[in-house]
Amino acid sequence: MTPATADRLVLAQGTIHDPATGRNGVIDDIWVEGGTIVSRPADARGFYRIDCTGLVVMPGGIDLHSHVAGPKVGFGRRIAPQLARREAAPAAVPTIHATGAAYAALGYTTVFDAAIATAAAAMAHLELADLPILDKGIYLLAADDAAVLAALARSDARETERVVAAAVTAGRGWAVKVANPGGAAFWRKGRGDHHDLDAAIPGHDLTPRLLLERLADAVQAVGLPHPLHVHTANLGLPGNWRTLLETMQSLDGRRAHLAHVQFHSYSGGDLDEGSFGSGVAPLVEFFNAHDSLTLDVGQILFGDTVAMTGDSAAAEHLAHATGVPWVAHDLHLSGGCGVLPIAYKEKSLIHAWQWAIGLEWFLSASDPWRVALTTDHPNGAHFTAYPHLMALLGDAAFRRAAFDRIHPAVRKRSPLKDLDREYSLQELCIVTRAAPARIAGLKHKGHLGPGGDADLTLYRPDRDLARMFSIPAKVFKNGVLVAEDGHLRAMPPGTTLSAT
């Protein structure tokens, strides 16, 4: 019998970090039977024992917001061939098999694609069926559907709930995503890159603000496990912090998740690059005071990557600003995506601000249970850079050294220079596992209590957090050893997560 074949396991005497059950560095055993964590049995005979002495044991990682399937990912693999064949780093947009293998080797066992047009759902599921090891789900861009928009415009709550539920069922989705509320309609009318929340959506008696409010209510009424996943208007534009604040104020009292907030937290004006900066302070003040809201950050890290978004208007604006080639697609007028290559540079004023703004969010949000660690893969950085990001959060000296390398104007003005907070191992476990599971509504994931999925990651303690989290000692998916010291040991298929 081996760990890969045993149906009954005990991971013995590991150092448990499991925030959901209140274990913070407790030395204990984890018992597994039939792919599920169970209570300590009265009779321990027949359990294969794995000595975890000296190892840190956490639940498997959960990526709440990524882009791994569907037409946009296919375009992403082709638009920058040099980023698909680089030797020193993984492909910016890896193949579906490489995606599953790399996530699992990193200690992640669940991933959600955060932007699938309803018309592309069947295609995305065909691709995700080939994603090995990980459990996976999709968020549907149902807010771009003509039937949903029409029901929202009529303020017909029951009809909106019916068409939203029908779209989620037909698309086998886990959640509903809105990418720039009404953005597809604005873009088709040539009004793409900037509008406020009270502008009339072309062709509808509806505004982005009303769309957000009514759709959030419908998602809650339908009973989806994850609240409305919101990418608000004016992504990437100077001064857009005001739009995000208005969005939060409009959603106050409703459950909602704010996506990649780093890209929505900029001060400044369109014509004055020197005024670009951080708008995080008023945003995080509101967020900290309103616990119905959750967020993921969408951290950028320096290097070459590919941007892809369900907000084609934002992609077009970025492509024109940078002069790079780009591509967009629209599926039966029910949503599309924009895709383009991008290179983030330490000495770029704008990129340095983006880097600092994301970290400012992480270090200023008071409750890690409402925050999920993401880079909006691959938009801000590749998911394989998560260990580097965890080191930036957990090691203030490492962060200060990185801060000292960025653009001098940002070093002078950014509030990041005064933030000395360090995430503990328990807090890193929260933002990569326990919080994403709770936010997404995954009752059997993100914890090591009885009844939980036996998705476990074992790390060797290391003061170098990037090294520690880069190569887990062992990774188990449903009790099966799938990775060890960076090498794959098994490739089970994983499960598609559907809300209906």
Steps between C-alpha positions, in 0.01 A plus 500: 500500500619854417359850562373501142299181545394505865131572564565565869781733609620672811728802461670475836637774723508784249487866602141587410399840366124485458334834579148367442537260794712736709822301480800731476822302506349211696677164471234245416396214270276524194297187426378429147261236375353473150631840396342679796641624831350304790512511878762297680373141477455278800693231313800636308595169343515507120598868471821566304717724717693792355744665739452880472723595792648844438274570200237774476161358400241723331188442291552499123521845344193655333529752218178698513565708187709375210475459123579148383243402234277622221558703181695780670758252625535350152567847359743565785708197406536628145528878529854498643681187380823606670324477836386147425848363435719670759750276676557695822132515600177313434294602200301814579187312399581130546316212339215352698709200607794719603262725692369216716847355556654834599216594736519159669879512533451835675255354751179626341208262456208720386470775237221714356503665159350841567371607156318260270236635261181296523526408131852365562416294809473166321836558330662600830371187672644281225837658564470484879418131476863458391634707793662234720496466878319822594133546576379783280207728427403803295339837557258589222482846339121483524466878534576529127209272400220677315232323705665593830550862395137526389372361830729732696383800295134417576586473872326165494657321794330164446579493129860601573535218751352255248732594214807515725423156640440367148831642376694351793332161455556491124863610536574277801637807674599555860440876512398806301765750395441852376793647306450876466122523553340570163847526350433281197205720398704819548791357302288395203370856480853642497484624859742254643772625728324726748151537645361558846257281689201720415548515122214343303599162356440525123179329396372447854316699764776411741820637652809314623406584859150354467643197321737430789235546768231292329736226388654467848149459641414237238816298566426500871135405443597212272724371779828465315788404732715798397359856494505718190861522381553865404753648260373857503528773235811695397758231562855632473408867456649782708253623760300177498511465878184713503318243287600217731389700804164573337470131416561400860253761623234377256552141614502590871289250690511248216745212480743565217856412406727768352740363240865605449459824697858605428395585143217723633687703764681776311505872566600759242373644174507391137740767378743515789708184545675658797174513695446125471515334838319310771133542581499211746457696826131598466418166340650283770341718768158427352580133441621445856174644633262295281527128553253392229776565245795278415779548249796360314794727427632418151860575596740588219856369515777611271563307180341401169148360486175508303197706595154357439171641620127473444516881476591548132484877536775495763714275280457733203597803711812324631602384153472851359693640797786250463502446125498119523289268283173384648198288419137502610214260444126526550280193523150539358477845660517339844842610616857499384857539615806706412849349499844662465861451619636724775834549676506646852824685580642605838613839370170584330313763701160347427606140555678585824184667623293196408738272690493724808122548489434126507727451800341800670163325472636179650667679788214742575199269487436418864323165462690237298186281502351739242806505273618246241857494368498526120699648215198475268711243313642572251403871505711615793743209505518126450351288778839336550610836646271453802790392726682824415187696589464310826858594586422866430212477748671294767851646500524878551874507430451318169224747412713803591783375279256467210351841577846658483535385137185659357448844345625774739182709473297206626747436782452860608121519482363151558340423838667159470821645641332537840336154513703253707235231542613143443256219426542201730489145365145482632401814308667372182298183545184710534544705181606201287268233639250566777371836380467404130306189605266700723453779242431253220262294713712183493386327818725196456818689415743737667500313832633181655201412715295180474294494180745715309651394170838340563683769301819559697833670445810430709780758510848503647534800733738758359573863586516553124124496442530506122710183513273339760181547298656429159564129548274318747633178647172322417164587350190282538181529295208311655756297694707409193864608491517712184827690543817461701795742507383657174450169317159366398412160644143460372257688275140428604238688296357735763132599526301772326326717759150609402251698705201308363 
